[in-house]
């Protein structure tokens, strides 16, 4: 294993220090407990939007702290949920008096720790709402579906609503609707290598790919032979659109997300095939996002997310945003 690190125990700490140095006009990094807040937090009279999860998925979540998106993010150790103390500290630091919305990926550790933080914050007199993201159609049981690429889209939409002065109930409503209208599925060409583990989380032959992988190095729902990207996109888009019950004429945001070790060259090739597939099925791509926005360390592969759009969700997506990883309209 070769990594650009000082040591396994310093990976997250060094990255947070670098984030703070790189973006002092956008965010602040707080330590012990670790969390990241937008530079002007708390914003009085505005709902705070907070998310978090294990490190190793950068720029998720810390790269989305800033104007028009997350008010704060709580980074745990690699692939490990942040603690309730981290989440509570971030909640206190961003409390502008209008309530707090937690956006939580559907993993057991995240669910448990955000729930404990909710109880602690409520005991402190703060008002909390939560939206759980579970968009991964590789999992057949809806309640067990993992939160993957749609999390980025939901954080942006909820953050825009909060920036406009929407109430906590309104922010939660649009976030839940975006979650219900989003589905994702991914494929891996190689597994990721967790620094503390020192070897890939699963093994693939040179002519094999893993369909339906998770973002923590989990194996997928099936292993198949390597195929042209057009065929891979047909599998992914077919599963996503069938589960979302897309109909001809539906408007979508198409999100092609790299998992950390896939070149932009390949990702645009994937998007070309997604656009071709949507055209063939009479789905209208009104917006797109292509790049490494929710990674799995050095995994090679991608996820494809489709979000069914309406006028409200489109306006919130288009609203100005200024974060380290996502910015437009400013």
N, C-alpha and C positions, 0 to 999 in steps of 0.2 A: 504493500500500500504506500503510495506517495501522495502527500497532501501539502498544501502551502499553509502550514500551521506551526505554531511554536510548541504545541503539545496538545494531547487529547483533552486535557482538563481546561485548557485556555481558549478553545475554539469559539464558544459562544461569547465569552467575556471580551475577547479581542474584536470580534465582529461588532458587538454593540459599541465598543469604543470607537471603532472606525465609522460606524453609522453616525454617531454624534459629531465626529470631526468633519464628516463629509456634508452634513445637512443642518448646520446650526441655525439657519433661517427658517427651517420647517419644523423641527422637532427637538425635544430634549430627551436624553436617556437618563433614567434614574436607576440607582443601584441599591441593592440590599433592602427590600426586594427589587428585582429587576422589572422595569416596565418602561415603555416609551410613550411620551405624550406629545401632542402638537404644541408648538412653541408658545401659543397664546392661551393654553388651557389654564384654568377653566374658562369656558366661554359662557358668560352669564345669559340666562334665558334660552339656552340652546340644549337640546337633548344631546347627551354624550353617547357616542357609538364606540363600543369596546369589543375587541376580539382577541384571540390569542391561541396558542398551541405550541407544539414542540418546535424547536429550531430545526434547521435542515431543509425548510421549504421556502427559503428566501427567494423573492422579496416578501412573500406571505410571512407574517402579518405586519411586521415592523416597517416594511417598505411602503405601507399604505396608510401611515399616520400623517395627517396634515389636513389642509383646507379641503373640505368637500368629501372627506372619506372617513377614516377612523380618527376618533379623538385620542384613543390610546390603544396600545397592543401589549400583550403580556407574553414574552418568549420563555418557554420552558427549555430544559436541556434537549439535546437532539432526540426528536421523535417522542418526547415526553411532555405531558400536559403541564402548563404552569400551575402553581399552587394557589389555593384560595387566598393566601396572604398577598400574593402578587396582584391578583384580580381586585381584591378589596382596596389595596393601596392605590391602584390606578383609578378605581371608582371614586375614591375620596378626592383624588387630585384633579379629577375632571368634572366634579359635580357643579353644574351651573344652575341648579335649582329647577330644572325641567325634567329630570329623570334620566335614566341610563338604559340603553338597549345593549344587551349582550348578544353577539352573533357567534354561535357555537357550532363547530363541526361535530357530526354525529359519531363520536368515539367515546368509549366508556369513561376514560380518564377525564376528557374535557367536560363531558356532561356532569360527572360527579363533582368536579372542582368548581365549575361555574355555579352549580346548584348550591354548594356550600357557601360560596361567595355571595350568592343572592340572599341566603338566610342571614349572613353576617351584615351585609349592607342594609337589608331591611330592618334589622335590629338597631342599626345606627340611624334610622329614620329616613333612609334614601328609598326612592321608588325605582324598581327594576323590572324590566321586561326582557324576555329572551326569545330568540328565533333560532331554531335548530336547522342546520343545513345537512341534508342527506340526498345527494343527487346522483350517486353512482349506481347505474343500472346493472352493473355486473353482479350486484347482490339482489337475489330474487325477492327477499322479504323486505318490504318497504321500510318497516320500522328499524331495520338493521343496516340500511344503506349508509355508506360512508360519505362524509362531506369532502368533495374534491373541487374541481374548477369553478363551479357555480359560486363558491364562497367569495371569490374575487368580485364577481358581478354584484352580489347581494351587498357586500360591504360598500361598494361604490354607490349603489342606488339608495341604501339607507343613509349614507353620509350626506348625499345631496339633499335628501328630504330634511335631515336635521339642519343643514346649513341654511335652508330656506325658512327655518323657524317652525317646522311641523311639530305637532305634539308627539309625546311618547307613543300614544296609541296609533297615530298616523305613521310614524316611522316603523313601528312593528308591523302595521298592516301592509305597507308596501314591501317590506323585507320578506314577509311571509308569502306574499303573492309572487314575488320574484323567485322565491325558493320553490313554490309549487309549479312554476312555469319553466323550470330549468332541469335538464338532465345531462349527465356526462358519462363517458366511458373512456378508458385508457388502454394503451398497449406499451409493453416494454421490449426493447431489443437487448438490454442488459440490466442486471440488477444494480442497486446502489451499494456502496460500501460505507458502513457506519464507522467513523474513526475509531471508536472504542472497541469495535468488533474486529476490524482489520481485514475482513474478507467479504465478498458479495453475499447479500442476504439470500439469494438462491442462484442456481446455476442454469445457464441456457447454452445449448450447443450453438455453433456458429450459424446453423441453418434453422434455428428455432426462435420464436417470439412468444411472449406471454400476453394473452388478451384478458383485460379486466383487472389489471393490477391495482393495488392500493398505493397511496403516497408514502407509506412507511416501509416500503420494501416487501409488502405482502405479495405473495404469488397471486396469479389471476384465477379466472374461472376455467380457462382452458389453455393448453399449449399447442401451438400449430406450427407448421413450417413457414419460413420466411416467404412473403409474397410481395408483389408490387404494391406501392403505396395506394394505388387506386382501389385494389381489393381490400386492403386494410381499412381504408376510409369507408368503403361500402359496409363492412361489418360494424364499425363504430357508429356511423350515422344511422344505419338501419335500426340498431338496437335503441339508440337515443330517441329517434323520431317515433318509433313504434310505442315506446313507453310513454312518451309525452303526448301521443295521439295527435301529432301534427296533421293538418289538412292542407290540401292545395290552396295556395293563396295566403297562408299564414306568414306573418312577418317575424323574422328571427334575428337575434344577435348570435353570430357564430364565433366561437372562441376556440382557437387552437393553441394549446398550452404545452410548452416544452418542459420536460422533467429534469433538466439540468445539464445533460450532456449531448443534447441534440442541437445541431447547428441551425441558425436562422434560415440557411439555404434549404434544409429539409423541411422546416416548419412552413415556409411559404409554399413548398411543394405540396404539403398536406393540405394547406388552405385552398390551393388551386383545386384539389380533388373534392374538398368539402363544398366549394362553390359549384363545381360541376354536378355533384350529387344533388345539391339543393335545387339547382336549375332543372335537372331531370325530373324532380318530384314536385316542381312548382311551388317551392318555398322561397320566399323573398328575403335575402340577406340585406337588412337595412343598416346594420352596423357589424363591425368585426374587431377582433383583438387577436393578434398573433405574436407569440414570443414566450419567453420563460418568465411566467408570472406566479406559478405555484409549483415549485420543484420538489424533487426527492433526492437531495444531494447530487450525486453524479449519475443518476439513472439515465439511460438513453431510452427515449420514447416520447410519447405525447398523450395528452388527453384531449378529447373533443367535447365541447359543451355547446348545447343549443338552448337559448332562452327565447321563449315566445314573447314577442314584444306587443305592447299597445302604446297609445299616445303618452300615457302617464309614465310608464317605465322608460320609454325612449327619451322623454324630456329630462328625467332624472339621470339617465346615463350620460346625456349630452351636457349636463350642467358642469360648470368649471370645477376643476380638481387640481390640487398642487401637493403632491407627495413625492418621495424619492423615486418611486417606480411607476407612477401613473400621473400624468399632468397634461391638461389641455384647457383652453378657454380663458387663461389668466392673462 
